[in-house]
Amino acid sequence: MGKRDIVIRVGFIGAVSKEWMGGVNYYKNLLFAVSNVKKNEIKPIVFIGKNTNVEIKNVFKEYAQIVEHSMFDRKSFEWFRWKLTYKILGSMYFLDKLLKTYDIQVLSHSGIFDLTSCKTINWIPDFQHLHLPDMFLEEEIVGRNKNFLKLIKRSDKIVLSSFDALSDFNVFAPDYAEKVDVLQFVSQPDNKYFRLDEDDKKVLIEKYNLSKNFFYIPNQFWKHKNHIVVFEAIKILKEKKIEINVVCTGYMKDYRNIEYISRIKEFIQVNKLQENIKLLGLVDYEDVFALIKFSIAVINPSLFEGWSSTVEECKSVGKNMILSDLNVHKEQYPTATFFDRNDIDNLVKILEQYSVNYELIDLDLKFRTESFASQYANIVRKALDD
């Protein structure tokens, strides 16, 4: 039997949280593609802490073998032992031992290197700090530069989510171009999305006390997500006697900008926009898809993105989107409507004139999923061959 005929055992460390649903969804979509398209080539094994959130555990269990171990529970004895051994001795002995137990050949997307037991593929979601340094503390920028460079140097392969990020990589670490591959992930819609009907819309509107017609922003409330440009546009339209409604969901904290949420709420209150702007915070994942389905369009006004899970989810169901004019947005969803992210009047005009095209756009989800899985399998094989 040749090397290509053997199923490759690929490990992941599922250290993600509900506060970063983009990370959870990234893993879910990658594991879905691999388990459905490349199950005869790749066997995914996800290592998680015993105290990991049950919902996140269930996401992984659906598509991969799960290994629960206290080493991945922060501040447990096993976790401290692992971290201290690496910090003091530079050794990944305890992790290497566990990975050997499960015959892991490649550890993927886990932010870990310096292993002796297997190859490593690591993912850099974006280089945001190069574009928006004002959003970071100086020590954070220094830390990101140092950690990214260490990750690039000591990993066998680096994965990026877009060619836009590849341009940044080539500026940031041009000497390591041979290590990098672009892997544009593909989101899988829940089949329930296509079964949602007008009765479901009524339930949704009553549950959250929404207007019948609304735009939807499903981004986390980080400052760079730029919700405020939409809110300012709604204020201008209201002054023109045009009522536009927007619903926002997502984790309502930004650890870098503690006062940001307070300023947003103050803006809404001062300008009497409480009926126009609904801030729902974290909601059930099923409700996110219902909000996408029944909105006029989904808006992503971000000042910076990697390969956005929000955009990808909408693209996979053919949902209308209004996007800031980032290069990565244009790369990801070229048929969307774009506005100048620094021009409120441009967005005002689009919202005022926006008409909905309810026809789904055929984006050939099956083909894109197969391409996603095949490209990942190629990256895994290249890591083993290095």
Phi, psi and omega per residue, in radians:
M1 nan 2.239 -3.122
G2 -1.338 2.877 -3.110
K3 -1.038 -0.597 -3.099
R4 -1.242 -0.311 -3.102
D5 -1.505 -0.217 -3.084
I6 -1.475 2.355 3.063
V7 -1.196 2.223 -3.101
I8 -1.530 2.219 -3.139
R9 -1.582 1.946 -3.062
V10 -1.946 2.176 3.135
G11 -1.695 2.625 3.031
F12 -2.334 2.573 3.001
I13 -1.898 1.930 -3.006
G14 -1.454 0.964 -3.130
A15 -1.539 1.205 3.097
V16 -2.151 2.843 -3.097
S17 -2.306 2.877 3.138
K18 -1.160 -0.300 3.094
E19 -1.264 -0.327 3.099
W20 -2.180 1.315 -3.087
M21 -1.144 -0.437 3.078
G22 -1.036 -0.675 3.104
G23 -1.192 -0.756 3.109
V24 -1.032 -0.805 -3.097
N25 -1.180 -0.615 3.102
Y26 -1.025 -0.903 3.131
Y27 -1.057 -0.758 -3.127
K28 -1.013 -0.805 -3.084
N29 -1.229 -0.647 3.093
L30 -1.149 -0.808 -3.122
L31 -1.147 -0.648 3.082
F32 -1.034 -0.872 -3.098
A33 -1.076 -0.797 -3.118
V34 -1.117 -0.807 -3.057
S35 -1.237 -0.414 -3.125
N36 -1.676 -0.503 -3.043
V37 -1.875 -0.605 -3.017
K38 -2.140 0.554 -3.069
K39 -1.151 -0.371 3.099
N40 -1.528 -0.069 -3.128
E41 -2.034 -0.563 -3.061
I42 -2.291 2.293 3.050
K43 -1.913 1.861 3.141
P44 -1.462 2.335 3.077
I45 -2.198 2.116 -3.100
V46 -1.845 2.171 3.099
F47 -1.688 2.189 -3.124
I48 -2.375 2.786 3.072
G49 -1.265 2.687 3.108
K50 -1.154 -0.413 -3.124
N51 -1.675 0.190 3.130
T52 -1.061 2.491 3.108
N53 -0.880 2.346 -3.050
V54 -1.053 -0.682 -3.135
E55 -1.084 -0.709 3.133
I56 -1.199 -0.709 3.056
K57 -0.976 -0.761 -3.092
N58 -1.156 -0.597 3.071
V59 -1.039 -0.835 -3.113
F60 -1.199 -0.706 -3.081
K61 -1.056 -0.493 -3.093
E62 -1.184 -0.481 -2.988
Y63 -2.159 -0.056 -3.044
A64 -2.655 2.837 2.951
Q65 -1.251 2.389 -3.113
I66 -1.913 2.351 3.010
V67 -2.123 2.038 3.120
E68 -1.692 2.270 -3.107
H69 -2.629 2.441 -3.106
S70 -1.140 -0.299 3.092
M71 -0.994 -0.444 -3.087
F72 -1.769 0.196 2.983
D73 -1.699 1.998 -3.104
R74 -0.955 2.341 3.057
K75 1.275 0.169 2.983
S76 -1.329 2.904 3.123
F77 -1.031 -0.803 -3.105
E78 -1.122 -0.638 3.116
W79 -1.140 -0.824 3.113
F80 -1.054 -0.736 -3.122
R81 -1.074 -0.782 3.115
W82 -1.068 -0.877 -3.060
K83 -1.171 -0.733 -3.124
L84 -1.180 -0.671 3.109
T85 -1.073 -0.673 3.126
Y86 -1.271 -0.726 -3.100
K87 -1.159 -0.720 -3.063
I88 -1.494 -0.748 -3.033
L89 -1.860 -0.162 -3.085
G90 1.197 0.413 -3.060
S91 -1.983 2.381 3.035
M92 -1.736 0.603 -3.003
Y93 -0.888 -0.878 -3.022
F94 -1.215 -0.667 3.085
L95 -1.233 -0.766 3.096
D96 -0.971 -0.738 -3.132
K97 -1.077 -0.767 3.136
L98 -1.153 -0.764 -3.129
L99 -1.115 -0.652 3.088
K100 -1.112 -0.665 -3.138
T101 -1.004 -0.609 -3.102
Y102 -1.814 0.270 3.053
D103 0.946 0.692 3.134
I104 -1.275 2.219 3.137
Q105 -1.681 -0.548 3.123
V106 -2.409 2.281 2.993
L107 -1.775 2.173 -2.945
S108 -2.086 2.448 2.963
H109 0.987 0.621 -3.047
S110 -2.043 -0.017 3.117
G111 1.162 0.433 -3.077
I112 -2.137 2.490 3.128
F113 -2.489 -2.948 -3.138
D114 1.067 0.540 3.067
L115 -1.557 2.565 3.056
T116 -1.803 -0.263 -3.016
S117 -1.531 -0.358 -3.048
C118 -2.810 3.004 3.062
K119 -1.425 2.802 -3.140
T120 -2.232 2.328 2.983
I121 -2.027 2.171 -3.137
N122 -2.149 2.615 -3.029
W123 -1.903 2.258 2.957
I124 -1.915 1.915 -3.070
P125 -1.084 -0.674 -3.100
D126 -2.972 3.024 3.078
F127 -2.084 0.875 -3.045
Q128 -0.968 -0.665 -3.044
H129 -1.150 -0.342 3.086
L130 -1.307 -0.486 -3.081
H131 -1.697 -0.600 -3.091
L132 -2.191 1.120 -3.102
P133 -1.081 -0.436 3.136
D134 -1.164 -0.303 -3.137
M135 -1.464 -0.059 -3.055
F136 -2.192 2.612 2.951
L137 -1.242 2.677 -3.104
E138 -1.014 -0.704 -3.132
E139 -1.194 -0.498 3.072
E140 -1.165 -0.731 3.131
I141 -1.094 -0.801 3.104
V142 -1.044 -0.773 -3.129
G143 -1.127 -0.736 3.125
R144 -1.118 -0.782 3.124
N145 -1.027 -0.809 -3.121
K146 -1.120 -0.818 -3.083
N147 -1.208 -0.700 3.119
F148 -1.092 -0.775 -3.102
L149 -1.143 -0.694 3.093
K150 -1.103 -0.749 3.126
L151 -1.064 -0.780 -3.128
I152 -1.122 -0.798 -3.089
K153 -1.139 -0.691 -2.948
R154 -1.759 -0.030 3.062
S155 -1.620 2.694 3.087
D156 -1.357 -0.615 3.087
K157 -2.470 2.593 3.043
I158 -2.077 2.339 3.108
V159 -1.926 2.336 3.023
L160 -2.076 2.718 -3.040
S161 -1.649 -0.118 -3.110
S162 -2.712 2.816 3.050
F163 -1.277 -0.419 3.022
D164 -1.084 -0.777 3.076
A165 -1.163 -0.561 3.100
L166 -1.101 -0.659 3.081
S167 -1.064 -0.728 3.097
D168 -1.139 -0.742 3.136
F169 -1.018 -0.751 -3.082
N170 -1.167 -0.401 3.022
V171 -1.459 -0.711 -3.044
F172 -1.284 -0.747 -3.061
A173 -2.476 1.115 -3.045
P174 -1.081 -0.399 -3.106
D175 -1.323 -0.123 -3.054
Y176 -2.078 0.476 -3.086
A177 -1.044 -0.508 -3.095
E178 -1.244 -0.254 -3.104
K179 -1.537 -0.236 -2.893
V180 -1.803 2.499 3.020
D181 -2.355 2.586 3.063
V182 -1.651 2.246 3.124
L183 -2.283 1.723 -3.118
Q184 -1.468 1.904 -3.048
F185 -1.283 2.756 -3.084
V186 -2.158 2.236 -3.135
S187 -1.516 2.525 3.122
Q188 -1.843 2.059 3.114
P189 -1.261 2.550 3.015
D190 -1.243 2.340 -3.127
N191 -1.039 -0.399 3.112
K192 -1.079 -0.476 -3.120
Y193 -0.948 -0.760 -3.037
F194 -1.374 -0.182 3.111
R195 -1.704 -0.118 3.135
L196 -1.128 2.372 -3.107
D197 -2.296 -2.992 -3.062
E198 -1.093 -0.545 3.079
D199 -1.131 -0.685 3.084
D200 -1.137 -0.634 3.109
K201 -1.099 -0.744 3.119
K202 -1.060 -0.754 3.128
V203 -1.072 -0.779 -3.131
L204 -1.079 -0.798 -3.103
I205 -1.128 -0.709 3.118
E206 -1.213 -0.683 -3.104
K207 -1.055 -0.724 -3.055
Y208 -1.952 0.111 3.121
N209 0.964 0.998 -3.069
L210 -1.774 2.777 2.938
S211 -1.223 2.707 3.139
K212 -1.183 -0.504 -3.134
N213 -2.067 2.106 -3.078
F214 -2.656 2.658 2.919
F215 -1.616 2.829 -3.030
Y216 -2.331 2.290 3.015
I217 -2.065 1.900 -3.113
P218 -1.698 0.444 -3.081
N219 -1.483 2.656 2.936
Q220 -1.070 2.723 -3.097
F221 -1.575 1.034 2.965
W222 -1.629 2.562 -3.002
K223 -0.989 -0.680 -3.084
H224 -1.219 -0.186 3.091
K225 -1.253 -0.275 2.865
N226 1.149 0.614 3.072
H227 -0.945 -0.599 -2.963
I228 -1.059 -0.533 -3.141
V229 -1.136 -0.599 3.089
V230 -1.232 -0.749 -3.127
F231 -1.120 -0.670 3.106
E232 -1.175 -0.630 3.086
A233 -1.140 -0.713 3.110
I234 -1.115 -0.684 3.094
K235 -1.046 -0.811 -3.141
I236 -1.096 -0.746 3.131
L237 -1.143 -0.649 3.115
K238 -1.114 -0.678 3.086
E239 -1.110 -0.428 3.089
K240 -1.603 0.196 -3.137
K241 1.172 0.479 3.071
I242 -1.962 2.025 -3.076
E243 -1.606 2.001 3.065
I244 -2.015 2.349 -3.128
N245 -2.005 2.432 3.112
V246 -2.355 2.445 3.093
V247 -1.947 2.324 -3.133
C248 -2.134 2.336 3.005
T249 -2.209 2.861 3.115
G250 2.298 2.778 -3.116
Y251 -1.033 2.147 -2.975
M252 -1.715 0.942 3.030
K253 -2.550 2.572 3.033
D254 -2.343 1.834 -3.031
Y255 -1.114 -0.378 3.125
R256 -1.459 -0.449 -3.071
N257 -2.321 1.387 -2.980
I258 -1.029 -0.616 -3.058
E259 -1.498 -0.061 -2.990
Y260 -1.047 -0.819 -3.108
I261 -1.106 -0.695 3.120
S262 -1.072 -0.710 -3.141
R263 -1.165 -0.649 3.089
I264 -1.109 -0.824 -3.130
K265 -1.109 -0.660 3.109
E266 -1.136 -0.724 3.115
F267 -1.049 -0.756 -3.142
I268 -1.112 -0.761 -3.101
Q269 -1.202 -0.843 -3.099
V270 -1.048 -0.651 -3.091
N271 -1.658 0.164 3.065
K272 0.947 0.882 -3.101
L273 -1.896 0.305 -3.064
Q274 -1.046 -0.575 3.136
E275 -1.421 -0.362 -3.114
N276 -1.568 -0.508 -3.044
I277 -2.145 2.047 3.117
K278 -1.892 2.125 3.091
L279 -1.816 1.842 -3.022
L280 -1.683 -0.206 -3.094
G281 1.196 -2.636 3.110
L282 -1.309 2.285 3.109
V283 -2.207 2.936 3.094
D284 -1.018 2.490 -3.080
Y285 -1.052 -0.599 3.099
E286 -1.105 -0.600 3.122
D287 -1.232 -0.522 3.073
V288 -1.041 -0.799 -3.140
F289 -1.177 -0.600 3.081
A290 -1.164 -0.692 3.109
L291 -1.138 -0.675 3.055
I292 -1.075 -0.845 -3.059
K293 -1.048 -0.785 -2.970
F294 -1.691 0.006 3.079
S295 -1.341 2.758 3.024
I296 -1.095 -0.807 3.070
A297 -2.817 2.786 3.059
V298 -1.711 2.365 -3.110
I299 -1.948 2.349 2.951
N300 -2.229 1.755 -3.054
P301 -1.626 0.275 -2.935
S302 -0.969 2.571 3.042
L303 -1.460 -0.251 3.103
F304 -2.796 2.511 3.066
E305 -2.546 2.700 2.803
G306 -1.522 -2.485 3.014
W307 -1.479 1.737 -2.914
S308 -1.179 2.250 3.068
S309 -1.182 -0.595 3.079
T310 -1.045 -0.874 -3.141
V311 -1.105 -0.732 -3.100
E312 -1.122 -0.717 3.128
E313 -1.104 -0.736 3.128
C314 -1.173 -0.711 3.129
K315 -1.058 -0.673 -3.078
S316 -1.234 -0.292 3.061
V317 -1.969 0.089 3.111
G318 1.233 0.524 -3.093
K319 -1.401 2.455 3.060
N320 -1.088 2.424 3.117
M321 -2.382 2.584 2.980
I322 -2.019 2.021 -2.982
L323 -2.136 2.566 2.976
S324 -1.113 2.696 -2.960
D325 -1.461 0.802 3.064
L326 -1.301 2.568 3.098
N327 -1.036 -0.666 -3.111
V328 -1.198 -0.578 3.065
H329 -1.113 -0.737 3.138
K330 -1.182 -0.598 3.077
E331 -1.184 -0.690 -3.022
Q332 -1.398 -0.709 -3.031
Y333 -2.466 1.266 -3.002
P334 -1.109 -0.319 -3.121
T335 -1.592 0.047 3.113
A336 -1.273 3.028 3.011
T337 -1.654 2.292 -3.068
F338 -1.997 2.562 3.048
F339 -2.315 2.704 3.106
D340 -1.195 2.001 -3.027
R341 -1.121 -0.257 3.137
N342 -1.876 0.205 -3.067
D343 -2.233 1.720 -3.117
I344 -1.085 -0.698 -3.100
D345 -1.078 -0.606 3.093
N346 -1.089 -0.765 3.107
L347 -1.184 -0.691 3.097
V348 -0.964 -0.823 -3.120
K349 -1.090 -0.716 -3.131
I350 -1.168 -0.798 -3.138
L351 -1.125 -0.650 -3.120
E352 -1.167 -0.624 -3.025
Q353 -1.818 0.001 -2.974
Y354 -1.139 2.246 3.043
S355 -2.123 2.538 -3.000
V356 -1.612 2.303 2.968
N357 -1.785 1.846 -3.030
Y358 -1.384 -0.144 -3.138
E359 -1.212 2.275 3.096
L360 -1.205 2.451 3.110
I361 -1.551 2.203 -3.125
D362 -1.378 1.860 -3.101
L363 -1.912 0.183 3.057
D364 0.902 1.149 -3.084
L365 -1.033 -0.703 -3.114
K366 -1.066 -0.804 -3.138
F367 -1.105 -0.756 -3.119
R368 -1.143 -0.665 3.119
T369 -1.138 -0.765 3.123
E370 -1.099 -0.693 3.122
S371 -1.146 -0.704 3.109
F372 -1.040 -0.872 -3.120
A373 -1.143 -0.715 -3.126
S374 -1.154 -0.721 3.122
Q375 -1.116 -0.721 3.114
Y376 -1.110 -0.765 3.125
A377 -1.047 -0.666 3.104
N378 -1.113 -0.708 3.131
I379 -1.126 -0.728 3.109
V380 -1.067 -0.794 -3.129
R381 -1.121 -0.698 3.116
K382 -1.105 -0.664 3.114
A383 -1.100 -0.700 3.131
L384 -1.221 -0.542 -3.104
D385 -1.372 -0.362 -3.112
D386 -1.162 nan nan
